Amino acid sequence: MQVSSLNEVKIYSLSAGRSLPEWLSDRKKRALQKKDVDIRRRIELIQDFEMPTVSTKIKVSRDGQYIMAVGTYKPRIRCYDTYQLSQKFERCLDSEVISSVFQFFLFYFQIVFLQCDRYVEFHSQHGHYYRTRIPKFGRDFSYHYPSCDLYFVGASSEVYRLNLEQGRFLNSLQTDASENNVCDINPVHYLFATGTAEGKVECWDPRTRNRVGLLDCALSSVTADTEVDCLPSISALKFDGALNMAVGTSTGQVLLYDLRSSNPLIVKDHQYGLPIKSIQFQHQLDLIISADSRIIKMWNKDTGKIFTSMEPEYDINDVCLYPNSGMLPVFMSYLIQKGKCVLVHNVALF
């Protein structure tokens, strides 16, 4: 188990180290564990919590019981049960997955995948049961709970709406952007926001299907200490509560907004010039966890002060914070890296 420390915060990488090949027999595995100290000390909290080649996306169910990981090659998904600490199932797909949404109910679950060939694929507990296609290549989508609508954004100025109750596409939302990269829906009042290629965030009211706000994040991300060579586009978007929203740009800045103001509260620069891939909120410690392909930074959302940071060995593809991870100041993060899936347990020492 690898242990690192920054700002008096210890980070335990529980799944770091050498792993045994799957084709080895149990007898040979036990023999290697006796001889190799690194293998013997490796901790495997969740059985087979990895991908054969590259893992790209990860999601955690709202109740925290299931973890869904997406990888390639071959395009596949793996579902893990945290109650049983094991893999629940694995399925292979026809195309790579760009984004996914899954909802778990009492006795069954439903999963929706947006694939790179414009197909939207629906899965249930027994497997794949339906697929449809959107007009343009998609990049992200969100689920609107009150109306059962899926909102798709991509290489188009339109936001496509697919109603799951009626089983048909509804009238699209027409934005002023040439392309839309990411989107999110506020969990409190269900405001829909989409990040554009021009560096703006458009906010829409799903009830009236009218635009209610516009933020120019590209202009606000440029400060006196910022060096930019091109117009930043929006690469990440995340709501926090009813009033806060964090926006990540393609040039490595994270902007924290109060929806009542057009000016950001804090502008945080990762200093690497890489697109922000993920933004998460950790409420127990009032932290924002932002990640690009090289570093994960944890910083206070009120002051912007760095809490700690992590620079894994491989490029980071996605970061997902485990919900309601328990007592202060312990929380768990599931990090998807190139080649394998790593479980990091962060403990703050005071």
C-alpha positions in Angstrom: 0.0 0.0 0.0 1.4 3.4 -1.1 1.2 6.3 1.3 1.9 9.9 0.4 1.5 13.1 2.4 0.9 16.8 1.4 -0.2 19.6 3.7 -0.3 17.1 6.6 -2.9 15.0 4.7 -2.1 11.3 4.2 -3.3 9.6 1.1 -3.5 5.8 1.0 -3.6 4.2 -2.4 -5.1 0.9 -1.5 -4.9 -0.8 -4.9 -1.5 0.4 -5.8 1.2 -2.2 -6.4 1.6 -5.4 -8.4 -1.3 -7.7 -9.2 -1.4 -11.4 -10.1 -2.4 -12.5 -13.6 -5.9 -14.0 -13.9 -4.7 -17.1 -15.8 -2.6 -18.4 -12.8 -4.0 -21.2 -10.8 -4.9 -20.7 -7.1 -1.9 -22.8 -6.1 0.6 -20.7 -8.1 -1.0 -17.5 -6.7 -0.6 -18.6 -3.2 3.0 -19.6 -3.9 3.8 -16.1 -5.4 2.2 -14.4 -2.5 4.5 -16.2 -0.1 7.6 -15.2 -2.2 6.8 -11.6 -3.3 6.3 -9.0 -0.5 4.7 -6.4 -2.8 2.0 -8.9 -3.9 1.4 -10.0 -0.3 0.9 -6.4 0.9 -1.5 -5.4 -1.9 -5.0 -4.7 -0.6 -8.0 -5.6 -2.8 -11.1 -4.2 -1.3 -13.3 -4.9 -4.3 -12.6 -8.0 -6.3 -11.4 -7.4 -9.9 -11.7 -3.7 -9.6 -9.8 -2.9 -12.8 -10.1 -2.9 -16.6 -8.1 -5.1 -19.0 -6.8 -2.2 -21.1 -8.1 1.4 -20.5 -11.0 2.6 -18.3 -12.6 5.9 -19.3 -15.7 6.6 -17.2 -17.0 5.7 -13.8 -20.3 6.3 -12.0 -21.7 5.5 -8.5 -25.3 4.8 -7.9 -27.2 7.3 -5.7 -27.5 4.8 -2.8 -23.8 4.0 -3.1 -24.3 0.3 -3.6 -23.1 -0.1 -7.2 -20.2 1.3 -9.1 -20.3 1.3 -12.9 -17.0 1.4 -14.8 -16.7 1.8 -18.6 -13.6 0.7 -20.5 -12.1 -0.3 -23.8 -10.8 -2.4 -25.7 -13.2 -4.2 -26.3 -15.8 -1.6 -25.3 -17.3 -3.0 -22.1 -18.9 -2.1 -18.8 -18.4 -3.6 -15.4 -20.7 -3.3 -12.4 -19.4 -3.7 -8.9 -21.4 -4.3 -5.8 -19.9 -2.5 -2.8 -22.0 -4.5 -0.3 -20.5 -7.7 -1.6 -17.2 -6.2 -2.5 -17.2 -8.1 -5.8 -18.0 -7.7 -9.5 -21.7 -8.1 -10.2 -21.6 -8.4 -14.0 -19.7 -7.5 -17.1 -21.1 -6.7 -20.6 -19.4 -5.9 -23.9 -20.8 -3.2 -26.3 -20.6 -2.5 -30.0 -19.1 1.0 -29.6 -17.2 3.1 -27.1 -19.2 4.8 -24.4 -19.0 8.7 -24.2 -21.3 9.2 -21.2 -23.7 7.2 -19.1 -26.6 7.5 -16.7 -27.9 4.7 -14.6 -30.7 4.6 -12.0 -31.2 1.8 -9.5 -34.6 0.9 -8.1 -35.7 -1.7 -5.5 -35.5 -4.8 -7.6 -34.0 -3.7 -10.9 -32.0 -1.0 -12.6 -31.9 1.0 -15.8 -28.8 2.2 -17.6 -28.5 4.6 -20.6 -25.3 4.8 -22.6 -24.3 7.5 -25.1 -22.0 5.9 -27.6 -19.4 7.4 -30.1 -21.5 6.4 -33.2 -24.5 8.5 -32.1 -26.4 5.6 -30.7 -28.2 5.8 -27.4 -28.4 2.3 -25.8 -30.7 1.2 -23.0 -30.0 -1.6 -20.6 -31.9 -3.2 -17.8 -31.1 -6.0 -15.4 -31.4 -8.8 -18.0 -29.3 -6.9 -20.6 -29.7 -4.6 -23.6 -33.2 -4.1 -24.8 -33.4 -0.9 -27.0 -31.3 1.5 -28.9 -32.0 4.7 -30.9 -29.9 7.3 -32.6 -29.6 11.1 -32.2 -29.1 13.4 -35.2 -25.6 14.6 -34.4 -22.6 13.2 -32.5 -23.2 13.5 -28.8 -20.7 14.5 -26.1 -22.8 14.5 -22.9 -26.3 14.1 -21.6 -28.3 14.5 -18.4 -31.5 13.1 -17.0 -34.4 15.3 -15.9 -36.3 13.5 -13.2 -39.6 15.4 -13.1 -40.4 15.0 -16.9 -38.4 11.8 -17.6 -36.5 13.6 -20.3 -32.9 12.9 -21.5 -31.1 16.1 -22.7 -28.3 15.4 -25.2 -25.6 17.9 -26.2 -22.9 17.5 -28.8 -21.6 18.7 -32.2 -24.7 20.9 -32.8 -26.3 24.1 -31.6 -29.4 22.1 -30.6 -30.0 20.3 -27.3 -32.0 17.1 -28.2 -34.7 15.9 -25.8 -35.8 12.3 -25.6 -38.9 11.6 -23.4 -38.7 8.2 -21.9 -42.4 8.1 -20.8 -43.7 8.8 -24.3 -40.9 7.1 -26.1 -40.2 9.9 -28.6 -38.1 12.9 -29.3 -39.5 16.3 -28.3 -38.7 19.8 -29.7 -35.1 20.6 -29.3 -33.6 23.6 -27.4 -31.9 26.0 -29.8 -28.7 27.5 -28.2 -26.5 30.3 -29.6 -23.5 28.1 -29.6 -21.9 26.3 -32.6 -21.3 23.2 -30.4 -22.1 22.1 -26.8 -19.6 20.1 -24.8 -21.1 19.3 -21.4 -24.3 19.7 -19.5 -25.8 19.2 -16.1 -29.1 19.6 -14.3 -29.5 21.2 -10.9 -30.7 18.6 -8.3 -32.8 21.1 -6.4 -34.7 23.3 -8.9 -33.8 21.3 -12.1 -32.2 24.2 -14.0 -30.6 22.9 -17.1 -27.1 24.2 -18.0 -24.9 23.5 -21.0 -21.3 24.5 -21.6 -20.5 25.7 -25.1 -17.4 25.6 -27.3 -17.3 29.4 -27.2 -16.6 29.4 -23.5 -20.1 30.3 -22.3 -22.7 28.5 -20.1 -26.4 28.8 -21.1 -29.0 28.1 -18.5 -32.5 26.9 -19.5 -35.8 26.4 -17.6 -37.1 23.0 -18.6 -40.7 24.0 -17.7 -40.9 26.9 -20.2 -38.0 25.7 -22.5 -36.7 29.3 -22.4 -33.1 30.5 -21.8 -33.0 32.3 -18.4 -29.3 33.0 -18.1 -25.9 33.3 -19.9 -22.4 33.3 -18.4 -19.3 34.3 -20.3 -16.8 32.0 -18.5 -14.1 32.4 -21.1 -13.8 36.1 -20.4 -14.0 35.6 -16.6 -11.3 32.9 -16.6 -8.7 35.3 -17.9 -7.0 37.0 -15.0 -3.7 38.9 -14.6 -1.8 35.7 -13.9 -3.4 33.6 -16.6 -1.7 32.9 -19.9 -4.1 31.7 -22.6 -3.3 31.1 -26.3 -6.8 30.5 -27.5 -10.4 31.0 -26.5 -11.2 28.6 -23.7 -14.2 26.3 -24.1 -16.2 24.6 -21.4 -15.0 21.1 -20.6 -16.7 20.4 -17.2 -19.8 21.5 -15.4 -21.2 20.7 -12.0 -24.0 22.1 -9.8 -23.8 22.2 -6.0 -27.1 22.8 -4.2 -29.5 25.4 -5.4 -27.2 28.3 -6.0 -23.6 27.2 -6.7 -22.1 26.0 -9.9 -18.5 25.1 -10.8 -17.3 25.4 -14.4 -14.1 23.9 -15.9 -12.4 25.2 -19.0 -10.2 23.6 -21.7 -7.2 25.7 -20.5 -7.2 24.4 -17.0 -9.2 27.0 -14.9 -12.1 26.2 -12.5 -14.6 28.9 -11.9 -17.0 28.8 -9.0 -20.3 30.8 -9.5 -23.2 31.9 -7.4 -26.1 31.8 -9.8 -27.3 35.2 -8.7 -24.2 36.8 -10.1 -22.4 36.8 -13.4 -19.0 37.2 -11.9 -17.2 34.1 -10.4 -16.6 33.9 -6.7 -13.2 32.1 -7.2 -11.0 31.3 -10.2 -8.7 28.4 -9.6 -5.9 27.6 -12.1 -4.4 24.1 -12.4 -1.3 25.7 -13.9 -0.9 22.8 -16.5 -3.0 24.2 -19.3 -4.9 20.9 -19.7 -8.7 20.6 -19.9 -10.6 20.1 -16.7 -12.1 16.6 -16.9 -14.1 16.4 -13.7 -15.4 18.5 -10.8 -16.8 17.1 -7.6 -18.0 18.7 -4.3 -17.0 17.3 -0.9 -19.5 18.8 1.6 -18.0 17.4 4.9 -14.8 19.4 4.4 -16.3 22.1 2.1 -13.9 21.1 -0.7 -14.0 21.2 -4.4 -12.2 18.3 -6.2 -11.1 19.2 -9.7 -9.1 17.0 -12.0 -7.3 17.2 -15.4 -5.4 14.4 -17.0 -2.4 15.0 -14.8 -3.4 16.1 -11.3 -6.3 16.0 -8.9 -6.6 19.1 -6.7 -8.7 19.4 -3.5 -9.2 23.0 -2.4 -11.5 25.0 -0.1 -14.5 26.4 -2.0 -14.6 29.5 0.2 -11.0 30.6 0.2 -9.5 28.6 -2.7 -6.7 27.3 -0.4 -5.2 24.0 -1.4 -6.1 21.1 0.9 -4.1 18.5 -0.9 -3.4 17.2 -4.4 -2.6 13.9 -6.1 -0.5 13.2 -9.2 -1.0 9.5 -10.2 1.3 7.6 -12.4 -1.1 7.4 -15.3 -3.3 9.9 -17.1 -6.6 10.5 -15.4 -9.7 9.9 -17.4 -12.4 10.4 -14.8 -13.0 11.0 -11.1 -16.1 10.1 -9.1 -16.6 10.9 -5.4 -18.3 8.2 -3.4 -21.6 9.7 -2.0 -22.2 10.2 1.7 -18.9 8.5 2.5 -19.4 8.8 6.3 -17.8 10.5 9.2 -15.6 13.5 9.1 -12.8 13.8 7.9 -12.8 10.5 6.0 -14.0 10.2 2.4 -13.4 7.9 -0.5 -12.8 8.6 -4.1 -12.8 6.2 -7.0 -10.3 7.2 -9.6 -10.2 5.9 -13.2 -6.8 5.9 -14.7 -5.3 4.6 -17.9 -5.0 0.9 -17.6 -6.5 0.2 -14.3 -8.9 1.4 -11.6 -7.5 2.7 -8.4 -9.2 3.1 -5.1 -7.9 6.0 -3.0 -8.8 6.4 0.6 -8.1 9.9 1.9 -7.7 10.6 5.6 -7.1 14.1 6.9 -5.0 14.3 10.0 -5.5 17.3 12.4 
